[in-house]
Amino acid sequence: MTTLGPKKDGGPNVDFFQSSECLTQFDQIRVWLQKNCKKHVQTDPPTKEGLAQLVIQLIQYQENKLGKNAVDPPFLRLPIYVF
């Protein structure tokens, strides 16, 4: 499995989130969403790759807007272990 080592720029470890092991876990989330949130995902069902991309984009957004190089961040970002 690809390691989740910290990156120097604080961005997401894309290789980790796109690894087959991680995508398998996103598939479990996809199945849960389709089972328990039918009316919200019925028109545009999520894919495991789409969920991985969403997490990557969220982590990158946090780094850009809330990271150590952000200008006047409004609050702290979520820790990586949340993802």
C-alpha distances in whole Angstrom, upper triangle without the diagonal:
4,6,9,12,15,17,20,22,20,19,16,13,13,10,8,10,11,7,8,7,9,11,12,13,15,17,18,19,21,22,24,25,27,28,29,30,32,35,32,30,32,33,30,27,24,21,17,17,20,19,16,18,20,18,17,21,22,20,22,25,25,24,27,29,29,27,28,30,31,35,36,33,35,32,29,26,24,21,17,17,19,16
4,7,9,12,13,17,18,17,16,13,9,10,7,5,9,9,7,9,9,9,12,13,14,15,18,19,20,21,24,25,26,28,29,30,31,32,35,32,30,32,33,30,27,24,21,17,16,19,18,14,16,19,16,15,19,20,17,19,22,22,21,24,26,26,24,25,27,28,32,33,31,32,30,27,24,22,19,15,15,18,15
4,6,9,11,14,16,15,14,12,9,11,9,7,10,12,10,13,11,11,14,16,15,17,20,20,21,23,25,26,27,29,31,31,31,34,36,33,31,34,35,31,29,25,23,19,19,21,19,16,18,19,16,15,19,19,16,18,21,21,19,23,25,24,21,23,24,26,30,31,29,30,28,24,21,20,17,13,13,16,14
4,6,9,12,14,12,11,9,7,10,9,6,9,12,11,14,12,11,14,16,15,16,19,20,20,22,24,25,25,28,29,29,30,32,34,31,29,33,33,30,28,24,22,19,18,20,18,14,16,17,14,13,16,16,13,15,18,17,16,19,22,20,18,19,21,23,27,28,25,27,24,21,18,16,13,9,10,13,11
4,6,10,12,10,11,10,8,11,11,9,12,15,14,17,16,15,18,20,19,20,23,24,23,25,28,28,29,31,33,33,33,35,37,34,33,36,36,33,31,27,25,22,21,22,21,17,18,20,16,15,18,18,14,15,19,17,16,19,21,20,17,18,20,22,25,27,24,26,24,20,18,17,14,11,12,15,14
4,7,9,7,8,8,8,12,12,11,13,16,16,20,19,17,20,22,21,21,24,25,24,26,29,29,29,32,34,33,33,36,37,34,33,36,36,33,31,28,26,23,22,23,21,18,18,19,16,14,16,16,12,13,16,15,13,16,18,16,13,14,16,18,22,23,21,23,21,17,15,14,12,9,11,14,13
4,5,5,6,7,7,10,12,12,14,16,17,20,20,18,20,23,22,22,25,27,26,27,30,30,30,33,35,35,34,36,38,34,33,36,36,33,31,28,26,23,22,22,21,18,18,19,16,13,15,16,12,12,15,14,11,14,17,16,12,13,14,16,20,22,20,23,21,18,16,16,14,11,14,17,15
4,6,8,10,10,14,15,15,17,19,20,24,24,22,24,27,26,25,29,30,29,31,34,34,33,36,38,38,37,39,40,37,36,39,39,35,34,31,29,27,25,25,24,21,20,21,19,16,17,17,14,13,16,15,11,13,16,15,12,11,12,15,18,20,19,22,21,18,16,17,15,14,17,19,18
4,6,9,10,13,15,16,17,19,20,24,24,22,24,27,26,25,28,30,28,29,33,33,32,35,37,36,35,38,38,35,34,37,37,33,32,29,28,26,23,23,22,20,18,19,17,14,15,15,12,10,13,12,8,10,13,13,9,9,9,12,15,18,16,20,19,16,14,16,15,14,17,19,18
4,7,9,12,14,14,15,17,19,23,22,19,22,25,23,22,26,27,25,27,30,30,29,32,34,33,32,35,36,32,31,35,34,31,30,27,26,24,22,22,20,17,17,17,14,12,13,12,9,8,11,9,6,9,12,10,7,8,10,11,15,17,15,18,16,13,11,12,11,10,13,15,14
4,7,9,12,12,12,14,17,20,20,17,19,22,21,20,23,25,23,24,28,27,26,29,32,31,30,32,33,29,28,31,31,28,27,23,23,20,18,18,17,14,13,14,11,8,9,10,7,5,9,9,6,8,11,11,9,11,12,13,16,18,16,19,17,15,12,13,12,10,14,15,13
4,6,9,9,8,11,13,16,16,13,15,18,17,16,19,21,19,21,24,24,23,26,29,28,27,29,31,27,26,29,29,25,24,21,19,17,15,15,14,11,10,11,9,6,8,9,6,6,10,10,9,11,14,14,12,14,15,16,20,21,19,21,19,16,13,13,12,9,12,13,10
4,6,6,7,9,10,14,14,12,14,17,16,15,19,20,20,21,24,25,24,27,29,29,28,30,32,29,27,30,30,26,25,21,19,17,15,16,15,11,11,13,10,8,11,12,9,10,13,14,12,15,18,17,15,17,18,19,23,25,22,24,22,20,16,15,14,10,13,14,11
4,5,5,6,9,12,13,11,12,15,15,14,17,19,18,19,22,23,23,25,28,28,27,29,30,27,25,28,28,24,22,19,17,14,12,13,13,9,9,11,10,7,10,12,10,10,14,15,14,16,19,19,17,20,20,21,25,27,24,26,24,22,18,17,16,13,15,16,13
4,6,5,6,10,11,10,11,14,15,14,17,19,19,20,23,24,24,26,28,29,29,30,32,29,27,29,29,26,24,20,18,15,12,15,14,11,11,14,13,10,13,15,14,14,17,18,17,19,22,22,21,23,23,24,28,30,27,29,28,25,21,20,19,15,16,18,14
4,5,5,9,9,7,9,12,12,12,15,17,17,18,21,22,22,24,26,27,27,29,31,28,26,28,29,25,23,19,17,14,12,15,13,10,11,14,11,10,14,15,13,14,17,18,17,20,22,22,20,22,23,24,28,30,27,28,26,23,20,18,16,13,13,15,12
4,6,8,9,6,7,10,10,9,12,14,14,15,18,19,19,21,23,24,23,25,27,24,22,25,25,22,20,16,13,10,9,11,10,6,8,10,8,7,11,12,11,13,16,16,16,19,21,21,20,22,23,24,27,29,26,27,25,22,19,17,16,12,13,14,10
4,7,8,7,6,10,11,10,12,15,15,15,18,20,20,21,24,25,24,25,27,25,22,24,25,21,19,15,12,9,7,10,10,7,8,11,11,9,13,15,14,15,18,19,19,21,23,24,23,25,26,26,30,32,29,30,28,26,22,20,20,16,17,17,13
4,5,5,6,9,10,11,12,15,16,16,18,20,21,22,24,26,26,27,29,27,24,26,27,24,21,18,15,11,10,13,13,10,12,15,13,13,16,18,17,18,21,22,22,24,26,26,25,27,28,29,33,34,31,33,31,28,24,22,21,17,17,18,15
4,5,5,6,9,10,10,13,14,15,16,19,20,21,23,24,25,26,28,26,23,25,26,23,20,17,14,10,10,14,13,11,14,16,15,15,19,20,19,21,24,25,25,27,29,29,28,31,32,32,36,37,34,35,33,31,27,25,23,19,19,20,16
4,6,5,7,9,10,11,13,15,16,17,19,20,22,23,24,26,28,26,24,26,27,24,21,18,15,11,12,15,14,12,15,17,15,16,19,20,19,21,24,24,24,27,29,29,28,30,31,32,36,37,33,34,32,29,26,23,21,18,17,17,14
4,5,5,6,9,10,11,12,15,16,17,19,20,21,22,23,26,24,21,24,25,22,19,15,13,9,10,12,11,8,12,13,11,12,16,16,16,18,20,21,21,24,26,25,24,27,28,29,32,33,30,31,29,26,22,19,18,15,14,14,11
4,5,5,6,9,10,10,12,14,15,16,18,20,20,21,24,22,19,21,22,19,16,12,10,6,7,10,9,7,10,12,12,12,15,17,17,19,21,22,22,25,26,26,26,29,30,30,34,35,31,32,30,28,24,21,21,17,17,17,13
4,5,5,7,9,10,11,13,14,15,17,19,20,21,24,22,19,21,23,20,17,14,11,8,10,13,11,10,14,15,14,16,19,19,20,22,24,25,26,28,30,29,29,32,33,33,37,37,34,34,32,30,26,23,22,19,18,18,15
4,5,5,7,9,10,11,13,15,16,17,18,19,22,21,18,21,23,20,17,13,12,8,11,13,10,10,13,14,13,15,18,18,18,20,22,22,24,26,27,27,27,30,31,31,35,35,32,32,29,27,23,20,19,16,15,14,12
4,5,5,6,9,10,10,12,14,15,15,17,20,18,15,18,19,16,13,10,8,5,8,9,7,7,10,11,10,12,15,15,16,18,20,20,22,24,25,25,25,29,30,29,33,33,30,30,28,26,22,19,19,16,15,14,11
4,5,5,6,9,10,11,12,14,15,16,19,17,14,16,18,15,12,9,7,5,8,10,9,10,13,13,13,16,18,18,19,22,23,24,26,28,29,29,29,32,34,33,36,37,33,33,31,29,26,23,23,20,19,18,15
4,5,5,6,9,10,11,12,14,15,18,17,15,17,19,17,14,11,10,8,12,13,11,12,15,15,15,18,20,20,20,23,25,25,27,29,30,29,30,33,35,34,37,37,34,33,31,29,26,22,22,20,18,17,14
4,5,5,6,9,10,10,11,13,16,14,12,15,17,15,12,9,9,8,11,11,8,10,14,13,12,15,17,17,18,21,22,22,24,26,27,26,27,31,32,31,34,34,31,30,28,26,23,20,20,18,17,15,12
4,5,5,6,9,10,10,11,14,12,10,12,14,12,8,6,6,6,10,10,8,10,13,12,13,16,17,17,19,22,22,23,25,27,28,28,29,32,34,32,35,36,32,32,30,28,25,22,23,21,20,18,15
4,5,5,6,9,10,10,14,13,11,12,15,14,10,9,9,9,13,13,12,14,17,16,17,20,21,21,23,25,26,27,29,31,31,31,32,36,37,36,39,39,35,35,33,31,28,25,25,23,22,20,18
4,5,5,6,8,10,13,12,11,13,16,15,11,11,12,12,15,15,12,15,18,17,17,20,21,20,22,25,25,26,28,30,30,30,31,35,36,35,38,38,34,33,31,29,26,23,24,22,21,18,17
4,5,5,5,7,10,9,7,10,13,12,9,8,10,11,14,13,11,14,16,14,15,19,19,19,21,23,23,24,27,28,28,28,30,33,35,33,36,36,32,31,29,28,25,22,23,22,21,18,17
4,6,6,5,9,9,6,7,11,10,7,8,10,12,15,14,13,16,18,17,18,21,22,21,24,26,26,27,30,31,31,32,33,37,38,36,39,39,35,34,33,32,28,26,27,25,25,22,20
4,6,6,10,11,10,10,14,14,11,12,14,15,18,17,16,19,21,20,21,24,25,24,26,29,29,29,32,34,34,34,35,39,40,39,41,41,37,36,34,33,30,27,28,27,26,23,21
4,6,9,9,10,11,14,15,12,13,15,16,19,18,16,19,21,19,20,24,24,23,25,28,28,28,31,33,32,32,34,37,39,37,39,39,35,33,32,31,28,25,27,26,24,21,20
4,6,6,6,8,11,12,10,11,14,16,18,16,15,18,20,18,19,22,22,21,24,26,26,26,29,30,30,30,32,36,37,35,37,37,33,31,30,30,27,24,26,25,25,21,20
4,5,5,5,9,10,9,11,14,16,19,17,16,20,21,19,21,24,24,23,26,28,28,29,32,33,32,33,35,39,40,38,40,39,36,34,33,33,30,28,29,28,28,25,23
4,6,5,8,10,10,13,16,19,21,18,18,22,22,20,22,25,24,24,27,29,28,29,32,33,32,33,35,39,40,37,39,39,35,34,33,33,30,28,30,30,29,26,25
4,6,8,8,9,10,14,16,18,16,15,19,19,16,19,22,21,20,23,25,24,25,28,29,28,29,31,35,36,33,35,35,32,30,29,29,27,25,27,27,26,23,22
4,6,5,5,7,11,13,15,13,12,16,17,15,17,20,20,19,22,24,23,25,28,28,28,29,31,35,36,34,36,36,32,31,30,30,27,25,27,26,26,23,21
4,6,6,9,12,15,17,15,15,19,19,18,21,23,23,23,26,28,27,28,31,32,32,33,35,39,39,37,39,39,36,35,34,34,31,29,31,30,29,26,24
4,6,10,13,16,17,15,16,19,19,18,21,23,22,23,26,27,26,28,31,31,31,32,34,38,38,36,38,38,35,34,34,34,31,30,32,30,31,28,26
4,6,9,13,14,11,12,16,15,14,17,20,19,19,23,24,23,25,28,28,28,30,32,35,35,33,36,36,33,32,32,32,29,27,29,27,28,25,23
4,7,10,12,10,11,14,14,14,16,19,19,19,22,23,23,25,28,28,29,30,31,35,36,34,36,37,34,33,32,31,28,26,28,26,26,23,21
4,7,8,6,7,10,11,10,13,15,15,16,19,20,20,22,24,25,26,27,28,32,32,31,34,34,31,30,29,28,25,23,24,22,23,20,17
4,5,5,6,9,10,10,12,14,15,16,19,20,21,23,24,26,27,28,28,32,32,31,34,35,32,32,31,29,26,24,24,22,22,20,17
4,5,5,6,9,10,11,12,14,15,17,18,20,21,23,24,26,26,27,30,31,30,33,34,31,31,30,28,24,22,22,19,19,18,14
4,5,5,6,9,10,11,12,14,15,16,18,20,21,22,24,25,25,28,29,28,32,33,30,30,29,27,24,22,22,19,20,19,15
4,5,5,6,9,10,10,12,14,15,16,18,20,21,22,23,24,27,28,27,30,31,28,28,27,26,22,21,21,19,20,18,15
4,5,5,6,9,10,11,12,14,15,17,19,20,21,22,22,26,27,26,29,29,26,26,25,23,20,18,18,16,17,15,11
4,5,5,6,9,10,11,12,14,16,17,18,20,21,21,24,25,24,27,29,25,26,24,22,19,17,17,14,15,14,10
4,5,5,6,9,10,10,12,14,15,16,18,19,19,23,23,22,25,27,24,25,24,22,18,17,18,15,17,16,12
4,5,5,6,9,10,10,12,14,15,16,17,18,22,22,21,24,25,22,22,21,20,16,15,16,14,16,14,11
4,5,5,6,9,10,11,12,14,15,16,16,19,20,20,23,24,20,21,19,17,14,12,13,11,12,11,7
4,5,5,6,9,10,11,12,14,15,15,18,18,18,21,23,20,21,20,18,14,13,14,11,13,13,10
4,6,5,6,9,10,10,12,13,14,17,17,16,19,21,18,19,18,17,14,13,15,13,16,15,12
4,5,5,6,9,10,10,11,12,16,17,15,18,19,16,16,15,14,10,10,12,11,14,12,10
4,5,5,6,9,10,10,10,13,14,14,17,18,15,16,15,13,9,9,10,8,11,11,9
4,5,5,6,9,10,9,13,12,12,15,17,14,16,16,14,11,12,13,11,15,14,12
4,5,5,6,8,9,13,12,11,14,15,12,13,13,13,10,11,13,13,16,15,14
4,5,5,5,6,10,11,9,12,13,10,11,10,9,6,8,10,10,14,13,12
4,6,5,4,8,8,8,11,13,10,13,12,10,8,10,11,11,15,15,14
4,6,6,9,8,6,9,11,10,12,13,12,10,13,14,15,18,18,17
4,6,9,8,5,8,9,6,9,9,10,9,12,14,15,19,18,18
4,7,8,6,8,8,5,7,7,6,6,9,11,13,16,16,16
4,5,5,9,10,8,10,10,8,7,10,11,12,16,16,16
4,6,8,10,9,12,11,10,10,13,13,14,18,19,19
4,6,9,9,13,13,12,12,16,16,17,21,21,21
4,6,6,10,11,11,11,15,16,17,21,21,21
4,6,9,11,12,14,17,19,21,24,24,24
4,6,9,11,13,17,19,21,24,23,24
4,6,7,9,13,15,17,20,20,21
4,7,9,13,16,18,21,19,21
4,7,10,12,15,18,16,18
4,7,9,12,14,13,15
4,6,9,12,11,12
4,6,8,7,9
4,6,6,8
4,5,6
4,5
4
